[in-house]
């Protein structure tokens, strides 16, 4: 299996299609929630809406780089989004996540191995491979949180 196929398959597993590691994926966990569940605060945890925005923020930011753009995302803004006040707001966020994830996966599928192994934006950020792999790890971490929050909500 080629490196781009391997990474794209891992991204599909965690973002939209997989069931291998946790028996679920990010999309499956958010798609069945309504806006009140997604914004329900449990103790001092982030809400599911917070985590959905957070992951999508990074997907969209890295996706921009994969399309030849600049790296403009900053950790300090990764939870800054307009409040979810309706079902429409929540569905818009879910749709954005799904579209961004699908496009991100497609971009990775179409990358050459040379590009994947090259420096991401600047040598200090490591390679494209390392950044894509970090996206996968980061998403697994927050997916685990979402699963636990959903258990508390239900």
PALO-431405 format. One record per atom (N, C-alpha, C, O): x, y, z; residue in one letter; residue number from 1; atom name. Coordinates in steps of 0.05 Angstrom, whole numbers, always signed. Example, Ala and Ser with C-alpha at 12.3 -4.5 7.8 and 13.67 -1.06 7.14 Angstrom:
<atoms>
       X       Y       Z  resn  resi  name
    +264    -114    +156     A     1     N
    +246     -90    +156     A     1    CA
    +264     -66    +156     A     1     C
    +285     -66    +169     A     1     O
    +257     -45    +142     S     2     N
    +273     -21    +143     S     2    CA
    +258      +1    +157     S     2     C
    +268     +23    +161     S     2     O
</atoms>
This chain:
<atoms>
       X       Y       Z  resn  resi  name
     +17     -24      +0     X     1     N
      +0      +0      +0     X     1    CA
     +18     +25      +0     X     1     C
     +38     +26     +14     X     1     O
     +10     +44     -16     X     2     N
     +25     +69     -18     X     2    CA
     +20     +86      +7     X     2     C
      -1     +83     +20     X     2     O
     +38    +104     +13     X     3     N
     +36    +120     +37     X     3    CA
     +11    +138     +36     X     3     C
      -2    +141     +57     X     3     O
      +5    +150     +13     X     4     N
     -19    +167     +11     X     4    CA
     -44    +150     +16     X     4     C
     -63    +160     +29     X     4     O
     -45    +126      +6     X     5     N
     -69    +109     +11     X     5    CA
     -71    +101     +40     X     5     C
     -93    +101     +51     X     5     O
     -48     +95     +52     X     6     N
     -48     +87     +81     X     6    CA
     -59    +110     +98     X     6     C
     -76    +106    +115     X     6     O
     -49    +135     +93     X     7     N
     -58    +158    +109     X     7    CA
     -87    +164    +103     X     7     C
    -103    +170    +122     X     7     O
     -96    +163     +78     X     8     N
    -124    +168     +71     X     8    CA
    -142    +148     +85     X     8     C
    -163    +155     +95     X     8     O
    -134    +123     +85     X     9     N
    -150    +102     +99     X     9    CA
    -152    +107    +129     X     9     C
    -174    +104    +141     X     9     O
    -130    +116    +141     X    10     N
    -131    +122    +170     X    10    CA
    -149    +146    +175     X    10     C
    -164    +146    +195     X    10     O
    -148    +166    +158     X    11     N
    -165    +189    +161     X    11    CA
    -195    +181    +158     X    11     C
    -212    +191    +173     X    11     O
    -201    +165    +138     X    12     N
    -228    +155    +135     X    12    CA
    -237    +140    +160     X    12     C
    -260    +144    +169     X    12     O
    -220    +124    +171     X    13     N
    -227    +109    +196     X    13    CA
    -235    +127    +218     X    13     C
    -256    +122    +231     X    13     O
    -221    +148    +223     X    14     N
    -226    +166    +246     X    14    CA
    -247    +187    +239     X    14     C
    -263    +193    +257     X    14     O
    -247    +198    +215     X    15     N
    -266    +220    +209     X    15    CA
    -293    +210    +201     X    15     C
    -313    +220    +212     X    15     O
    -295    +192    +182     X    16     N
    -321    +187    +169     X    16    CA
    -331    +159    +166     X    16     C
    -355    +154    +164     X    16     O
    -313    +139    +165     X    17     N
    -322    +113    +157     X    17    CA
    -315     +90    +175     X    17     C
    -327     +69    +174     X    17     O
    -295     +94    +192     X    18     N
    -283     +72    +206     X    18    CA
    -298     +62    +230     X    18     C
    -316     +75    +241     X    18     O
    -291     +38    +238     X    19     N
    -301     +26    +262     X    19    CA
    -279      +8    +275     X    19     C
    -285      -7    +293     X    19     O
    -255     +11    +266     X    20     N
    -234      -8    +274     X    20    CA
    -225      -4    +303     X    20     C
    -228     -23    +319     X    20     O
    -214     +18    +310     X    21     N
    -202     +22    +337     X    21    CA
    -223     +25    +359     X    21     C
    -223     +10    +379     X    21     O
    -241     +44    +355     X    22     N
    -261     +49    +375     X    22    CA
    -289     +39    +368     X    22     C
    -308     +42    +384     X    22     O
    -291     +26    +345     X    23     N
    -317     +16    +337     X    23    CA
    -335     +38    +326     X    23     C
    -359     +33    +323     X    23     O
    -324     +61    +321     X    24     N
    -340     +84    +312     X    24    CA
    -321    +104    +299     X    24     C
    -297     +99    +296     X    24     O
    -332    +126    +290     X    25     N
    -317    +148    +279     X    25    CA
    -329    +174    +287     X    25     C
    -351    +175    +299     X    25     O
    -315    +196    +281     X    26     N
    -324    +222    +290     X    26    CA
    -352    +229    +279     X    26     C
    -369    +238    +294     X    26     O
    -355    +226    +253     X    27     N
    -380    +233    +240     X    27    CA
    -404    +217    +253     X    27     C
    -425    +229    +259     X    27     O
    -400    +192    +257     X    28     N
    -421    +175    +268     X    28    CA
    -429    +185    +296     X    28     C
    -453    +183    +304     X    28     O
    -410    +195    +311     X    29     N
    -416    +204    +338     X    29    CA
    -431    +231    +339     X    29     C
    -445    +237    +358     X    29     O
    -427    +248    +319     X    30     N
    -440    +275    +320     X    30    CA
    -465    +276    +303     X    30     C
    -482    +293    +308     X    30     O
    -468    +259    +284     X    31     N
    -490    +261    +264     X    31    CA
    -517    +256    +277     X    31     C
    -537    +267    +267     X    31     O
    -518    +241    +299     X    32     N
    -544    +234    +310     X    32    CA
    -552    +252    +334     X    32     C
    -572    +247    +347     X    32     O
    -537    +273    +339     X    33     N
    -543    +291    +361     X    33    CA
    -560    +315    +351     X    33     C
    -557    +323    +328     X    33     O
    -576    +325    +369     X    34     N
    -590    +350    +363     X    34    CA
    -573    +373    +376     X    34     C
    -554    +368    +391     X    34     O
    -580    +397    +370     X    35     N
    -564    +420    +378     X    35    CA
    -563    +423    +409     X    35     C
    -543    +432    +420     X    35     O
    -585    +415    +423     X    36     N
    -584    +417    +452     X    36    CA
    -566    +397    +464     X    36     C
    -552    +403    +484     X    36     O
    -565    +373    +453     X    37     N
    -546    +353    +463     X    37    CA
    -517    +362    +457     X    37     C
    -499    +359    +474     X    37     O
    -513    +372    +433     X    38     N
    -486    +380    +425     X    38    CA
    -475    +403    +442     X    38     C
    -451    +405    +445     X    38     O
    -493    +419    +453     X    39     N
    -484    +442    +468     X    39    CA
    -487    +438    +498     X    39     C
    -482    +457    +514     X    39     O
    -496    +415    +506     X    40     N
    -501    +410    +535     X    40    CA
    -474    +409    +549     X    40     C
    -456    +394    +542     X    40     O
    -472    +424    +570     X    41     N
    -448    +426    +586     X    41    CA
    -448    +405    +608     X    41     C
    -468    +403    +623     X    41     O
    -427    +389    +610     X    42     N
    -424    +368    +631     X    42    CA
    -400    +376    +647     X    42     C
    -377    +377    +637     X    42     O
    -405    +382    +672     X    43     N
    -383    +390    +690     X    43    CA
    -366    +412    +677     X    43     C
    -377    +432    +666     X    43     O
    -340    +409    +677     X    44     N
    -323    +430    +664     X    44    CA
    -312    +420    +638     X    44     C
    -292    +431    +628     X    44     O
    -324    +400    +626     X    45     N
    -315    +390    +600     X    45    CA
    -323    +408    +577     X    45     C
    -342    +424    +580     X    45     O
    -309    +407    +555     X    46     N
    -318    +420    +531     X    46    CA
    -344    +407    +522     X    46     C
    -349    +383    +528     X    46     O
    -361    +421    +508     X    47     N
    -384    +409    +496     X    47    CA
    -377    +394    +471     X    47     C
    -355    +397    +460     X    47     O
    -395    +377    +461     X    48     N
    -390    +363    +436     X    48    CA
    -388    +383    +413     X    48     C
    -372    +380    +395     X    48     O
    -404    +404    +414     X    49     N
    -401    +425    +394     X    49    CA
    -374    +438    +395     X    49     C
    -362    +443    +374     X    49     O
    -364    +444    +419     X    50     N
    -337    +455    +422     X    50    CA
    -316    +437    +408     X    50     C
    -299    +447    +393     X    50     O
    -318    +411    +414     X    51     N
    -298    +392    +403     X    51    CA
    -301    +389    +373     X    51     C
    -281    +385    +359     X    51     O
    -325    +390    +363     X    52     N
    -330    +387    +335     X    52    CA
    -317    +411    +320     X    52     C
    -304    +408    +300     X    52     O
    -323    +435    +331     X    53     N
    -311    +459    +319     X    53    CA
    -280    +457    +320     X    53     C
    -266    +463    +300     X    53     O
    -270    +449    +343     X    54     N
    -241    +448    +348     X    54    CA
    -227    +430    +327     X    54     C
    -207    +438    +315     X    54     O
    -238    +406    +323     X    55     N
    -226    +388    +304     X    55    CA
    -229    +399    +275     X    55     C
    -210    +397    +260     X    55     O
    -252    +409    +269     X    56     N
    -256    +420    +242     X    56    CA
    -238    +444    +237     X    56     C
    -229    +448    +215     X    56     O
    -233    +460    +258     X    57     N
    -214    +483    +255     X    57    CA
    -187    +474    +244     X    57     C
    -176    +486    +226     X    57     O
    -177    +452    +256     X    58     N
    -151    +442    +247     X    58    CA
    -153    +429    +219     X    58     C
    -135    +432    +203     X    58     O
    -174    +414    +214     X    59     N
    -178    +401    +188     X    59    CA
    -178    +423    +167     X    59     C
    -163    +422    +147     X    59     O
    -194    +444    +171     X    60     N
    -197    +465    +151     X    60    CA
    -170    +481    +148     X    60     C
    -163    +488    +125     X    60     O
    -156    +485    +170     X    61     N
    -131    +499    +168     X    61    CA
    -109    +484    +154     X    61     C
     -94    +496    +138     X    61     O
    -107    +459    +159     X    62     N
     -86    +442    +146     X    62    CA
     -95    +437    +117     X    62     C
     -78    +436     +99     X    62     O
    -121    +434    +113     X    63     N
    -131    +430     +85     X    63    CA
    -123    +454     +68     X    63     C
    -116    +450     +44     X    63     O
    -124    +478     +78     X    64     N
    -116    +502     +63     X    64    CA
     -87    +500     +54     X    64     C
     -80    +507     +32     X    64     O
     -70    +489     +72     X    65     N
     -42    +486     +65     X    65    CA
     -39    +464     +43     X    65     C
     -23    +468     +24     X    65     O
     -54    +443     +46     X    66     N
     -53    +421     +26     X    66    CA
     -61    +431      -2     X    66     C
     -53    +420     -22     X    66     O
     -78    +452      -2     X    67     N
     -87    +464     -28     X    67    CA
     -68    +486     -38     X    67     C
     -73    +499     -58     X    67     O
     -45    +490     -23     X    68     N
     -25    +509     -32     X    68    CA
     -27    +536     -17     X    68     C
     -12    +554     -24     X    68     O
     -45    +538      +2     X    69     N
     -48    +563     +17     X    69    CA
     -29    +565     +40     X    69     C
     -11    +549     +44     X    69     O
     -33    +586     +56     X    70     N
     -16    +591     +79     X    70    CA
     -27    +578    +104     X    70     C
     -51    +571    +106     X    70     O
     -10    +574    +124     X    71     N
     -17    +564    +150     X    71    CA
     -26    +587    +167     X    71     C
      -9    +601    +178     X    71     O
     -51    +590    +171     X    72     N
     -62    +613    +186     X    72    CA
     -74    +606    +213     X    72     C
     -81    +624    +228     X    72     O
     -77    +580    +219     X    73     N
     -90    +572    +244     X    73    CA
     -71    +576    +268     X    73     C
     -47    +574    +265     X    73     O
     -83    +582    +290     X    74     N
     -69    +585    +315     X    74    CA
     -84    +571    +338     X    74     C
    -109    +573    +339     X    74     O
     -70    +557    +355     X    75     N
     -82    +542    +376     X    75    CA
    -102    +560    +393     X    75     C
    -123    +551    +401     X    75     O
     -94    +585    +398     X    76     N
    -110    +602    +415     X    76    CA
    -138    +608    +403     X    76     C
    -155    +617    +418     X    76     O
    -141    +603    +377     X    77     N
    -168    +608    +365     X    77    CA
    -183    +583    +359     X    77     C
    -205    +584    +348     X    77     O
    -173    +560    +368     X    78     N
    -185    +535    +360     X    78    CA
    -211    +528    +374     X    78     C
    -223    +507    +368     X    78     O
    -220    +544    +392     X    79     N
    -246    +541    +405     X    79    CA
    -264    +566    +401     X    79     C
    -285    +568    +413     X    79     O
    -255    +584    +385     X    80     N
    -269    +610    +381     X    80    CA
    -289    +607    +357     X    80     C
    -281    +607    +334     X    80     O
    -314    +604    +364     X    81     N
    -335    +602    +343     X    81    CA
    -361    +614    +354     X    81     C
    -365    +616    +378     X    81     O
    -378    +622    +335     X    82     N
    -404    +634    +344     X    82    CA
    -420    +613    +359     X    82     C
    -419    +589    +351     X    82     O
    -434    +621    +379     X    83     N
    -450    +601    +394     X    83    CA
    -470    +587    +377     X    83     C
    -482    +598    +359     X    83     O
    -475    +562    +384     X    84     N
    -495    +546    +371     X    84    CA
    -521    +552    +385     X    84     C
    -524    +545    +409     X    84     O
    -540    +564    +371     X    85     N
    -566    +572    +384     X    85    CA
    -590    +559    +371     X    85     C
    -613    +565    +379     X    85     O
    -585    +541    +352     X    86     N
    -608    +528    +339     X    86    CA
    -599    +502    +325     X    86     C
    -575    +497    +323     X    86     O
    -619    +487    +317     X    87     N
    -613    +462    +302     X    87    CA
    -598    +468    +276     X    87     C
    -580    +454    +268     X    87     O
    -606    +490    +264     X    88     N
    -593    +498    +238     X    88    CA
    -564    +504    +243     X    88     C
    -547    +496    +227     X    88     O
    -557    +518    +264     X    89     N
    -529    +524    +271     X    89    CA
    -513    +498    +274     X    89     C
    -491    +496    +263     X    89     O
    -525    +480    +289     X    90     N
    -511    +454    +294     X    90    CA
    -508    +439    +268     X    90     C
    -486    +428    +262     X    90     O
    -529    +436    +252     X    91     N
    -527    +421    +227     X    91    CA
    -507    +434    +208     X    91     C
    -494    +420    +193     X    91     O
    -505    +460    +208     X    92     N
    -485    +474    +192     X    92    CA
    -457    +466    +200     X    92     C
    -439    +462    +183     X    92     O
    -452    +464    +226     X    93     N
    -425    +456    +236     X    93    CA
    -420    +427    +229     X    93     C
    -398    +421    +220     X    93     O
    -439    +410    +232     X    94     N
    -436    +381    +225     X    94    CA
    -430    +379    +195     X    94     C
    -412    +364    +187     X    94     O
    -445    +393    +179     X    95     N
    -441    +392    +150     X    95    CA
    -413    +402    +142     X    95     C
    -400    +391    +125     X    95     O
    -405    +424    +155     X    96     N
    -378    +435    +150     X    96    CA
    -357    +414    +157     X    96     C
    -338    +410    +142     X    96     O
    -359    +402    +180     X    97     N
    -340    +381    +188     X    97    CA
    -339    +359    +167     X    97     C
    -317    +352    +158     X    97     O
    -362    +349    +159     X    98     N
    -363    +327    +140     X    98    CA
    -351    +335    +113     X    98     C
    -335    +319    +101     X    98     O
    -357    +358    +103     X    99     N
    -346    +367     +77     X    99    CA
    -316    +372     +79     X    99     C
    -301    +364     +62     X    99     O
    -307    +385    +101     X   100     N
    -279    +390    +104     X   100    CA
    -263    +363    +107     X   100     C
    -242    +360     +95     X   100     O
    -274    +344    +122     X   101     N
    -261    +319    +126     X   101    CA
    -259    +304     +99     X   101     C
    -238    +293     +93     X   101     O
    -281    +303     +84     X   102     N
    -280    +289     +58     X   102    CA
    -259    +302     +39     X   102     C
    -245    +288     +26     X   102     O
    -259    +328     +39     X   103     N
    -240    +342     +21     X   103    CA
    -211    +337     +31     X   103     C
    -193    +334     +14     X   103     O
    -207    +338     +57     X   104     N
    -180    +333     +68     X   104    CA
    -171    +305     +60     X   104     C
    -148    +302     +51     X   104     O
    -188    +285     +63     X   105     N
    -181    +258     +56     X   105    CA
    -174    +256     +26     X   105     C
    -154    +243     +19     X   105     O
    -189    +269      +9     X   106     N
    -184    +268     -19     X   106    CA
    -157    +281     -26     X   106     C
    -142    +271     -43     X   106     O
    -151    +303     -13     X   107     N
    -126    +317     -18     X   107    CA
    -102    +299     -10     X   107     C
     -82    +297     -24     X   107     O
    -105    +285     +13     X   108     N
     -84    +266     +22     X   108    CA
     -81    +243      +2     X   108     C
     -59    +235      -5     X   108     O
    -104    +233      -7     X   109     N
    -103    +211     -27     X   109    CA
     -88    +218     -52     X   109     C
     -75    +201     -65     X   109     O
     -89    +243     -59     X   110     N
     -76    +253     -84     X   110    CA
     -48    +263     -80     X   110     C
     -35    +272    -100     X   110     O
     -37    +262     -56     X   111     N
     -10    +271     -51     X   111    CA
     +11    +250     -60     X   111     C
      +6    +226     -58     X   111     O
     +33    +260     -70     X   112     N
     +55    +242     -77     X   112    CA
     +70    +235     -51     X   112     C
     +69    +249     -31     X   112     O
     +84    +213     -52     X   113     N
    +100    +205     -29     X   113    CA
    +122    +226     -23     X   113     C
    +128    +231      +0     X   113     O
    +133    +237     -44     X   114     N
    +153    +257     -41     X   114    CA
    +142    +281     -25     X   114     C
    +155    +291      -7     X   114     O
    +118    +290     -32     X   115     N
    +105    +312     -18     X   115    CA
    +100    +305     +11     X   115     C
    +105    +321     +29     X   115     O
     +89    +281     +16     X   116     N
     +82    +272     +43     X   116    CA
    +107    +272     +61     X   116     C
    +105    +279     +84     X   116     O
    +130    +266     +49     X   117     N
    +155    +264     +65     X   117    CA
    +170    +291     +66     X   117     C
    +190    +292     +80     X   117     O
    +160    +311     +53     X   118     N
    +173    +337     +53     X   118    CA
    +165    +354     +76     X   118     C
    +145    +347     +90     X   118     O
    +179    +376     +81     X   119     N
    +173    +394    +103     X   119    CA
    +146    +407    +100     X   119     C
    +138    +415     +78     X   119     O
    +131    +408    +122     X   120     N
    +105    +421    +122     X   120    CA
    +108    +451    +128     X   120     C
    +116    +458    +150     X   120     O
    +103    +468    +108     X   121     N
    +105    +497    +110     X   121    CA
    +134    +506    +117     X   121     C
    +146    +521    +102     X   121     O
    +144    +496    +140     X   122     N
    +171    +504    +150     X   122    CA
    +182    +480    +164     X   122     C
    +168    +464    +176     X   122     O
    +208    +477    +162     X   123     N
    +221    +453    +175     X   123    CA
    +214    +450    +204     X   123     C
    +213    +427    +214     X   123     O
    +209    +472    +218     X   124     N
    +203    +470    +247     X   124    CA
    +177    +455    +252     X   124     C
    +173    +445    +275     X   124     O
    +159    +452    +232     X   125     N
    +134    +438    +236     X   125    CA
    +135    +409    +228     X   125     C
    +115    +395    +230     X   125     O
    +159    +400    +221     X   126     N
    +162    +372    +213     X   126    CA
    +151    +367    +184     X   126     C
    +148    +386    +169     X   126     O
    +146    +343    +178     X   127     N
    +137    +336    +151     X   127    CA
    +106    +336    +149     X   127     C
     +92    +337    +169     X   127     O
     +97    +335    +124     X   128     N
     +68    +332    +119     X   128    CA
     +59    +306    +133     X   128     C
     +37    +306    +146     X   128     O
     +75    +285    +131     X   129     N
     +67    +259    +144     X   129    CA
     +62    +263    +174     X   129     C
     +42    +255    +184     X   129     O
     +81    +276    +187     X   130     N
     +78    +280    +216     X   130    CA
     +54    +297    +223     X   130     C
     +40    +291    +243     X   130     O
     +48    +317    +207     X   131     N
     +24    +333    +212     X   131    CA
      -2    +318    +207     X   131     C
     -21    +322    +222     X   131     O
      -3    +302    +187     X   132     N
     -27    +286    +181     X   132    CA
     -30    +266    +203     X   132     C
     -53    +261    +213     X   132     O
      -9    +253    +211     X   133     N
     -10    +233    +233     X   133    CA
     -19    +246    +259     X   133     C
     -34    +234    +274     X   133     O
      -9    +270    +264     X   134     N
     -18    +285    +288     X   134    CA
     -47    +291    +287     X   134     C
     -61    +291    +308     X   134     O
     -58    +297    +263     X   135     N
     -87    +302    +261     X   135    CA
    -103    +277    +269     X   135     C
    -123    +278    +282     X   135     O
     -93    +254    +261     X   136     N
    -106    +229    +267     X   136    CA
    -105    +224    +297     X   136     C
    -126    +218    +309     X   136     O
     -82    +227    +310     X   137     N
     -80    +223    +339     X   137    CA
     -97    +243    +354     X   137     C
    -110    +236    +373     X   137     O
     -97    +268    +346     X   138     N
    -112    +289    +359     X   138    CA
    -142    +283    +357     X   138     C
    -156    +287    +377     X   138     O
    -151    +274    +334     X   139     N
    -179    +268    +331     X   139    CA
    -187    +244    +348     X   139     C
    -209    +244    +360     X   139     O
    -170    +223    +350     X   140     N
    -176    +200    +367     X   140    CA
    -180    +210    +397     X   140     C
    -198    +201    +411     X   140     O
    -162    +227    +405     X   141     N
    -164    +238    +432     X   141    CA
    -191    +251    +438     X   141     C
    -204    +245    +458     X   141     O
    -199    +268    +420     X   142     N
    -224    +283    +424     X   142    CA
    -248    +265    +418     X   142     C
    -270    +270    +430     X   142     O
    -246    +246    +400     X   143     N
    -268    +227    +396     X   143    CA
    -273    +211    +422     X   143     C
    -297    +207    +429     X   143     O
    -253    +203    +436     X   144     N
    -256    +190    +461     X   144    CA
    -271    +207    +481     X   144     C
    -289    +197    +496     X   144     O
    -265    +233    +481     X   145     N
    -280    +251    +499     X   145    CA
    -309    +253    +491     X   145     C
    -327    +252    +508     X   145     O
    -314    +255    +465     X   146     N
    -342    +256    +456     X   146    CA
    -358    +231    +464     X   146     C
    -381    +234    +473     X   146     O
    -346    +208    +462     X   147     N
    -359    +184    +469     X   147    CA
    -367    +184    +499     X   147     C
    -389    +177    +506     X   147     O
    -348    +193    +516     X   148     N
    -354    +195    +544     X   148    CA
    -375    +216    +551     X   148     C
    -392    +212    +568     X   148     O
    -374    +239    +537     X   149     N
    -394    +260    +542     X   149    CA
    -422    +250    +534     X   149     C
    -441    +255    +548     X   149     O
    -423    +236    +511     X   150     N
    -449    +226    +502     X   150    CA
    -460    +206    +522     X   150     C
    -485    +206    +527     X   150     O
    -444    +190    +534     X   151     N
    -454    +172    +555     X   151    CA
    -465    +187    +579     X   151     C
    -485    +178    +590     X   151     O
    -453    +209    +586     X   152     N
    -464    +226    +608     X   152    CA
    -489    +240    +600     X   152     C
    -507    +243    +617     X   152     O
    -492    +248    +575     X   153     N
    -516    +262    +565     X   153    CA
    -539    +243    +565     X   153     C
    -562    +250    +573     X   153     O
    -535    +219    +555     X   154     N
    -557    +200    +551     X   154    CA
    -561    +185    +577     X   154     C
    -579    +168    +578     X   154     O
</atoms>
